[in-house]
Amino acid sequence: MTRFLIINADDFGYSSEVNAAVIRAYKEGVLTSSSLMTAEPGCSEAVELAKQNPGLGVGLHVVTTYDRAILPHEKVSHVTNGEGKFGADPVRAGMKYSFSRIARKELRDEMQAQFERFAAFGLSWSHVDGHQHFHMHPYVWDTMLDLCDEYGAHRIRIPYEPVIPHLRNGGDGPNLNTAASLALQVMRRRNIRKLRERKTLGGKQVFLCDHVYGQLQTGNMNTDYVIKLLSRLQQGINEIYFHPGSPHARKLPGKAQRDGILDVEMDSLLNENVRQCIISEHLVTGRYEDAENYLRQQL
C-alpha cells in the first residue's frame, strides 16, 4: 500500500498573518489541508480565502482551551475569563471539564456554537480536530462525537506519534510536549474504544489517519526534521500538521528570513527539498477526503 500524506496547517483564521501563510503554503508549497478556528479575528477572512481556493481542505479546529470562545463571557463564565478566552492551564481546564457540571454544560454550548458557525459558512466538512489536541479530553471527546454525528462530520484527527523514532531522527529532546504525547496515547486508547462503540458518525463510517505527526516537534517543524520524518513515514494514511505564520512557530534567524518567510514551519512548507523528498519517497498527498477515497480504492 502506498503511503498517503495529508499536510495540514492548524490555526487557520487566527490572524491575517496566519491566513496569508496558509494560502501561500497551499499555492506555492506542499500544504493540502487546514483546520479553521471559528472565533478568532481572522476567521471571516479565512473563510473567504477558502472559498477562493476550493482545493484546500478545511476542517473545524475545535477550541476548548487557551484561545477565544464564540459565546459571550456571561454565558460561559465558568470556562472563560473576562477576555472571553479559555484557561491557559491544561491541567486546571481538564479538571474543571471532568468534575464541574456547570463547566461541562457551558463547554457543550460553546462547542455547539463552533459547529453551528462552521456549518453556516457552507464549507465542506473536511475533518474535525482540536486546538492543542484538547479534543482528546474524555468529556470534550464524547461531546465532539455527538456534534460530529449531528452535523455529519465523520473524519477526525487522533494524534499518534511514536517518541523513539522522533528522538532518533534529531527531534527536540524530552520536554512538556513529550509528556503531553504520552498522555495523549493513553487517551487515544479510550477514545478509539468510544468510536468503535458508535461505528458511524453522521451515517458514515468513521475515518482516521494511521499516524499523525507534529506534537513532539510542535512549533519547530524545520526542514531537516521534516525531510527525515518524510523518509520514515509508514504505510497507510499519515498526517503531518504545521503552524505556518503562527506565534507558535519558531522564528528563523534574522539572516535566514527572506521573501516574507519568517518561521521554520513556513520555510519547510515552501522548501524545494521538501517537495522533492515527497516525490522521491513516492508519497501520495491530498486532503482528508482524498485520503478516504484513496483508501476505498485500495480496498
N, C-alpha and C positions, 0 to 999 in steps of 0.2 A: 504494500500500500504506500503510495506517495505521501510525503509529509505535506500537510496543508498548514498554512500560516496566516493568521489574522494579525494585522499590525494596527493596534488601537491607540488613540490619543484620549486619555482621560481629561476631565475638567473642561471640555468644550462648553463655551458660554460663560466661563469665569470672568473674562475681560476681553476687550478688543484685541489686546496683545496676544492672548491665547488663541482667539479665533483666527487671527491673521496667520499665526504659526501653524495651526491645524490645516487650514486651507492650502497654505503653501506646501506643507509636507505632503498633502494629498496630490496637489497638481504637479509638483516638481520632484517629489521624493517617492518613498515606498509606502506611505500610510494608506490604509484601506478602510479604516473604521474609526469611530469616535463615540464618546459617551457624554451626553449632554446634562449639564446642571441647569435645573429649571428655575432657580430662584436668584441666580447671580446677575449682576448688571449687564453682562454681555449676552444674555440668553436670547433676546429677540433678534439681535444681530446674527447670532449663530444659526438660528432657525432660517433666516433669510439666506444666509450663505449655504446652508444645507440644501435648500430648495434650488439654489442656483447650481449646485454640484450633486445631482441625484445619484451619482455613482459612489459617493461616500456613504458608508453605513453609519447610521446614527441610532444609538441606543439611549436608554434612560440611565443616568448616573444618580441613583437614589442617595440623598444626603440626609444622614441622621446623626452626624457628629461634625463638630468644628466650624462648618460654614453656615450659610443662611437658610432659614426656613421660608416657605411661601406664606404661611398663615401669620397674622399679626401676633406680636408677643402676648397680648392679653388672652389669646385663645390657646396658646401653647406655653404658658408661663412656667410650667414645671420642667420643660425640656430646653428652653431657650433663655438667653439673657436679655437685658434691656435693649440690646442692639439687634435682636432678632436672630441671633446665632446660637447654634447648638454648643454644648460644652466641649472644650478642647481636650479634656482629660478622658481618654477612652475607658479607663477602669471605672471612674466615677459614673460616666454615662452608662456603661454596661450594667453596673449595679442598679442604677435607677430604672433602667428598662426591664430588669429582671424582677424587681421587688415592689415598684410603685405602681399601683393600679391606675392612679391619675396620670402618671407619666406615660404609661402604655396607651391609655385612651388618647391622649394628646398626640402621641407619636403616630398612632394609626391614622388619626385625622390628617396629620401633616403628610404622611406618605400617600394617602388617598388624594390629597391636593396635588402632589407632584405627579402622580399618574394621570390625573384629570388634565393637568396643564399640558403634559406631553401629548396626550391623545388629541387635545384641541388643536395642536399645531398641524395635524394632518400628516405627520411623518410616519414612515413605516417603522414598526417595532422591530428594529434590528436585533436588539438584545436588551437585557437589564443587568446592571451590576451596581455596586455600592461604593460610595466615596470612602476611601481608606479601608475598603473591604468590610465596613461595619454591617453590611447586609448579612454577614455570616453569623452575627449575634443571633442566638436561638429565637428570641421574640421577633426581632426585625425580620429574620428569615421566614418564619411562619406567616407573618403579616404580608411580606412581599409576595409569597407564593399565592396567598389569597387574592391579592391585587393583580398579579400576573394572570391568574385564572380568569378574573373578571374582565380584564382588558385584552386578553388574547395574546399575551407575550409568553412565548414558550422557550426562548433561548436565554440562558442565564450563565453568568460567569461564576465559577467556583475556583478560586486560586489553588494551584497545586504545583509547587516548585521545589524540587529536591535541594537540600542545603549543600551536601558534599560536592556534587559537580560544580555548583556555583563557586565554592571556595577553591576548588582545584583549578578553575579557569580564571583566576585572578580577580574574583569579585570582592566587594568590600568585606572585611573581616566581621566576626561576630559582633552584633550590636542590637539595638532595640528592634530593628527590622527582622533580625534572625529570630528573636524571641517571639515576635508577632507571627512570623511564618509558622513556627512550631505550634502556636496556639490555634492558628487557622487550620492546620492539619487535623487537630482534634475535632474542631467544629465541623470540618468537612465531612467526616465520617457520619456524624449525627445528621447533618443536613442532606446528605445523599440518601440516607435511610428515609427521611421525610419525603424526598422526591419519589422514591420507589413506591412509597405508600400511595402516592397520588397517580403516578404513571403518566398522566397527561396534564397540560395546562392550556386552558382555552380550547380544549378539544383536540389539541395536537400533542404528539409525543415530545417530551422534554428533550432539548438539545443542549449538550455541554461540551466544552473542549476537554481533551485528554490532559493537557498541561497548560497552565497559564503562568507566564514569567513576567517579572517586573518588581515584585515585592522586595526581594532581597537586595536589589540594586536601585531601588526607587530614587529618583532624582539624579542618579548618576549612571544612566544607561549610555555610557560613552561608546565611541566607535569600536575601540579594541574589544571591549567586553561584548558588544552586540555581535561582532563577527565571530567570536569564539562561541557565543550562545547559538548562533545560527548553525554552526557546524555540528553541534551536539543535539539538535532537536531530534526527538524520537518520532517514529511513525505515528500517524494518526492526525488529530486536529490539535494544533498549537495556537496559543495567543501570546503575543508579547505586547505589553502596554507601556506607553511613554507619557510624559507630561511636557510637551513642547511649549515654550513660551510662558510656562507657569513659574510662579515664585518658588515652587518645589524643585525645579530643575537647577542643577548646579551650573553656575556661570562658567563660560570658557575664560581662560586667562585673557587679559586685555589685548595682547598682541595676536591672539588667535581669533578674536572676534572679527567678522567680516561680512559684508553684504547683508547686514541685518541678522546674522546668525550669532546669537549671544550665549546660548547654553548648549551643554553637551548633548542633550536629548534631541534638540532640533538639528544639531550637527550630524548626529547618527542617521536621522531620517532622510537627510538630504545628501548623505555621503555616497559618492560613486562606488567606493569599495564595498559598502554595504549592499548596494544594488547588485554588484557583480557577484558577491557572495551568494545572494539569493538565487541568482541564475546558475552559478556553478554547483550549488548544492541541490539543484533541481526541486526547489520548493515551489509549491503552488500557492499563490497568495490571493486573498479576497476578503469579503465581508463575512459576517456570521451566516447570512442566508446562502452565500456561495458555498461556504463550508458544509452546510447542511445538505445542499443539493449534491455536492461532490460526494459526500458520504453515502447518500442514497444510490448514486451511480456505482460506487464501489461494491455495494451490497447486492 
